Amino acid sequence: ETNEIVRGGQEKHVRLYHSSLLVLPDGNLASAGGGAPGPVKNLNGQLYSPDYLSADTTRPIIRDCPRNIDSGDSFTIKVDDASKIVKVTTTKSGSSSHTRNCDTRWLDLDFEMINDTTLRVQAESNTIMIGGLWMVNLIDKNGVPSEAWLMGVDMAALP
């Protein structure tokens, strides 16, 4: 929103070609590999915890959300305090390179507050919110995300 980049902690190892970075459901980042065939060959990984995950931060809580939806559907999310939520986002789950639908997508979804603990959310069409596993997050007024809820879109039912 501000078009600014904030620098966080430094990587312990250089991450070059064939490296991976995944956003985990708890908000940490997993960074691994990189460099092969050279100039370095990092067969390691590390976790990075952004400042907003510090112990003294109160995060919004998703109490209930569908495990599966069809693209384009509306659905409800039960939350701890709907009045604090300013965004409902979905992030396409990550995967290694050379797989089907391995792109990363971040979508801000339209939503409305139904009552103190319920949000109605509108999913995007299947040309934007493609089939697969998505992480649903709530973002509060302070920019702090909830832990992600894993939700299947246009796929076999998740348990």
C-alpha positions in Angstrom: 0.0 0.0 0.0 2.9 2.4 0.7 5.2 1.1 -2.0 8.0 0.8 0.5 10.2 -2.2 1.3 11.2 -2.9 4.9 14.4 -4.9 5.4 14.3 -7.8 7.8 16.9 -10.2 9.0 19.7 -11.4 6.7 19.8 -14.9 5.1 22.6 -17.1 6.5 23.4 -18.5 3.0 23.1 -17.0 -0.4 20.0 -18.2 -2.3 20.5 -18.3 -6.0 19.2 -20.4 -8.9 17.0 -23.4 -7.8 16.2 -22.0 -4.4 12.8 -22.0 -2.8 10.9 -19.7 -0.5 7.6 -20.6 1.0 5.2 -18.8 3.2 4.1 -21.2 5.9 0.6 -21.3 7.4 1.9 -19.8 10.7 3.4 -16.8 8.9 7.1 -17.9 9.0 9.1 -18.2 5.8 11.0 -21.3 4.8 14.0 -20.6 2.6 16.1 -23.4 1.2 18.6 -24.6 -1.4 20.1 -22.5 -4.1 23.2 -22.2 -6.2 23.4 -25.6 -7.9 25.3 -26.1 -10.2 27.3 -23.2 -8.9 28.9 -20.9 -7.8 27.7 -22.4 -4.4 25.7 -25.5 -3.6 23.4 -24.9 -0.6 21.8 -28.1 0.5 20.3 -26.5 3.5 17.4 -24.3 4.7 16.4 -21.9 7.3 13.2 -20.3 8.9 12.7 -16.6 9.0 10.1 -15.1 11.5 8.9 -11.6 10.6 8.7 -9.0 13.5 4.9 -9.1 13.5 5.1 -12.7 14.8 6.7 -11.6 18.1 5.3 -13.1 21.3 3.7 -9.8 22.3 1.6 -9.5 19.1 -2.1 -10.4 19.3 -3.1 -12.0 16.0 -6.6 -12.3 14.6 -8.1 -15.8 14.9 -10.0 -17.8 12.3 -12.3 -20.0 14.4 -14.0 -21.8 11.5 -13.9 -21.7 7.7 -14.8 -24.2 4.9 -12.2 -26.8 4.1 -13.4 -26.8 0.5 -15.2 -24.3 -1.8 -16.0 -23.9 -5.5 -14.4 -20.9 -7.2 -16.8 -18.0 -7.5 -18.8 -19.1 -4.4 -19.4 -17.0 -1.3 -18.6 -18.5 2.1 -18.5 -17.5 5.7 -15.6 -17.3 8.2 -16.0 -17.4 11.9 -13.5 -15.1 13.6 -12.7 -13.8 17.1 -13.5 -10.2 16.4 -14.8 -9.2 13.0 -14.6 -5.4 13.7 -10.8 -5.6 13.7 -10.5 -7.2 10.2 -9.5 -5.0 7.3 -8.6 -7.6 4.7 -9.3 -11.2 3.9 -6.6 -12.6 1.7 -5.8 -15.9 0.0 -2.4 -17.1 -1.1 -1.9 -20.0 -3.4 0.0 -22.7 -1.6 3.6 -23.0 -2.7 5.3 -25.9 -4.5 8.6 -26.6 -6.0 9.4 -25.7 -9.6 8.4 -27.8 -12.6 5.0 -28.8 -11.3 1.4 -28.1 -12.3 0.0 -24.7 -11.2 3.2 -23.8 -9.3 2.7 -20.1 -9.5 2.2 -18.0 -6.4 -0.9 -15.8 -6.2 -2.0 -13.4 -3.5 -5.7 -12.3 -3.7 -7.5 -9.7 -1.6 -11.1 -11.0 -1.4 -14.2 -8.9 -1.1 -15.9 -9.4 2.3 -18.6 -8.0 4.5 -19.2 -8.2 8.3 -22.3 -10.2 9.1 -22.0 -9.9 12.9 -19.3 -9.6 15.6 -17.8 -13.0 14.8 -18.8 -13.7 11.2 -17.6 -12.5 7.8 -19.1 -13.3 4.4 -16.4 -13.6 1.7 -16.6 -13.8 -2.0 -14.2 -16.1 -3.8 -12.8 -15.1 -7.3 -13.7 -17.0 -10.5 -11.8 -20.0 -11.6 -9.7 -17.9 -14.1 -8.2 -16.0 -11.1 -8.6 -18.3 -8.1 -7.4 -21.5 -9.8 -8.0 -25.0 -8.4 -5.7 -26.1 -5.7 -4.8 -25.5 -2.0 -5.1 -21.9 -0.8 -4.1 -20.3 2.5 -6.8 -17.9 3.9 -5.6 -15.1 6.2 -7.3 -12.3 8.0 -5.3 -9.0 8.3 -6.2 -6.7 11.2 -6.0 -2.9 11.5 -2.4 -3.1 12.6 -1.4 -5.2 9.5 -1.0 -8.4 11.6 -2.1 -11.6 9.9 -3.9 -14.5 11.4 -2.5 -18.0 11.1 -3.6 -19.4 7.8 -6.6 -21.7 7.2 -6.0 -24.2 4.5 -8.8 -24.4 2.0 -9.2 -26.4 -1.2 -10.7 -24.7 -4.2 -12.2 -26.7 -7.0 -10.6 -29.9 -5.8 -11.3 -33.2 -4.0 -12.6 -32.7 -0.5 -10.1 -32.1 2.3 -10.7 -34.0 5.5 
